[in-house]
Amino acid sequence: MKNLMYILLITVGMVACKPQEARRPVSNSSGTFIDQSIDRNIKQVAFEEKLIEDIIAKDTANQYIASKNGFWYYYVAKDMAKSTLPQVGDQLVFDYKVDRLDGTPIYTVDEVSPKSYVMDKEEIFTGLRIGLKLMKTGETVTFLFPSHLGFGYYGDKNKIGTNYPLKTTVSLTTLKKENDSIIN
């Protein structure tokens, strides 16, 4: 009987001392939130592009150019003679204003200009950063940016709200090359 008890205790001990396996997390991730977010963003971009296309269709006075980056622009003043475009590290000075697509001012030139900026080394909104790379000294360009190239979902936490497409007019006044030569 004692032998049976020892065998029983040893068997119970071996079973009880068996290493436990880690429990796998219970996950029911269906991707629904991501899918809804993608759908919402696609609809928002399509809506904003339609607004911009309607403005372009009604504006027969200007010749708009569609950028490969998803915004539209036209030259108010174009300099055909100069060929130097800003490069990474160049110091730029520019004047600009930011309006709603209907032309209602958000930031006037007096509020935000002149602006000094080192190309691709400082923070400005994406559309403006890309747009400045298309400009030569002395040029003035008006850009129509969908909100994802402006301040996007969060706005600027001041005057620009959620998902505001923007009309921005920029005049590049000074371009100082990284190697210190000023181009006027």
N, C-alpha and C positions, 0 to 999 in steps of 0.2 A: 504494500500500500504506500509505504514511504517512497519507493521507487517511482510509483505512478505519480505521486505528488511532485517529486523532483522533475520528472519529465513534463508534467503539466506546467510547472513554474518556468521551466526553461523555454518551453514552447511559447507561453504567453509573453515572456520577456523578450524573446526574439521578434515576435510580431509587434510588440509595443515599441521596441527599439528600432524598428525599420525606419530608415530616413524618409521624412515626408517630402513630397514633391511640392514645389511652389505652385500656388493656384494661379491660373491664367486669368488676366483681367477680363471682365465681362465687357464687351464692346459691341455696341449696335450702331456704329458709325455708317450712316447711309450716304453721306455727302450732300444731304439735302440743303444744308445752309450754304455750302460752297456753290452748289448748282443754282440756288436762288440768287446769290450774290452775282454770279456770272451773268445770269439772265437780266438782272436789274442793271448791271453795268452796260451790257450790250444795248439795252433799250435806251439808257441815258445818252450814250454816245450817238446812237442813231437820231434821237430827238434833237440833240445839239447840232449835229451835222445838218439836219433838215433846216433848223433855224438859220444857220450860216449860209446854206445854199439859197434860201429865200432872200436873204439880204443881198447876196451877190447878184442874184437874178434881177433884183430891183435897182441895183446901183449900176447904171449904164455909163456913168462918168469915169469909172476906174476899171482898169484891167487887172483882175485878180490872178494870182499864181497859186496853184496848189502845191504845197511843199510835200516832200516825201515823208515828213514827220507828222502829218495829220493836221496841219493848220493852213490857213490861206493868208495871203498878203498882197499888198500893192504898193508901188513906189509913189510917194508924194513928191519927192525930189530924188532924182537918180544921177549919179556921177558916172558918166561913161568913160572918163579918162583914167581914173585911178583904178588900180587893179589889186591893191593890197587888202586882203580880208584879215580879220582878227584870227590869231592863233592862240593856242594854250599859253598862258603866262603874259600875254599882252595886256597893257593897262588901257582901259577904255574910260572915256568920260562921255556920258550921253544924257540927254533930256528925254523925258517920256511922260505920258499920261495914261491912265487906265480908265476906261469907260465900260458901261454895259454895252451889249451889242446894239441897243437902240440909240447909243450915243450919250446916255445919261452919265455924267461924270461920277467916278468913284474916287479917284485920286487925280488932282489937277497937277499940271507941270510945277506950279509953285509949291505944292506939298511934297513932291518927291524928287525934284531935280535941283541941281545937276547930280547925277549919280556916278560915282567912281567905282569901277569894277575890274578885277583882274580875271581875265577870261579863264573859265573852268577851275578857278582856285578859290572862288567865293560863292556863297549861296544867293541865287536869285531863282525865280520860278522857271520851270523847265522850258516853257515856250519862249520866254524872253532870252534865255541863255542860248537856245538854238537859233532864234531869229537874229540875234546880234552877229552870229557867225556869217550871216548872209549880207551884212552891211559893210559899206566902205565909208570913210570919213566924208562928212558933208551930206550924206544921204538921210532922207526921212522916209520911213516905211510905216505903214499901218498894217497891223497883224490882227487876224481874227483867230482866237485860240479857243478850242473846246475846253471845258473845265478841267479835264485830266491833264492838260498841258499848262493850266493856270494854277489854281490853288486847290483843285480837286474837291474831295468830299469834306475836308475840314475847313476850307476857306482860309483867310489870313488871320482869323481871330480878331478882326477889327471891322473893316467895312465890306469885305468880300465874304459872302455867305457860302453855304454848301452848294456845290455844283453850279458855279457861275461861269458861263463862257464869257470871255473878255475881248474887248477891242482895245488894242494898245498901240499908240502912235509913238515912235521912237526916232530921235534925231541923234546920230553919232557925231559928236563934235570933235573928239580927239582920240587918236589911236597911237599909243606909244608902244613900239615894239619891245619885246623883252630885252633886247640888246640896247635899249635906250634911245633909239632913233624915233623922233616924233614925226608922224605923217599927218599933215593937215590938208 
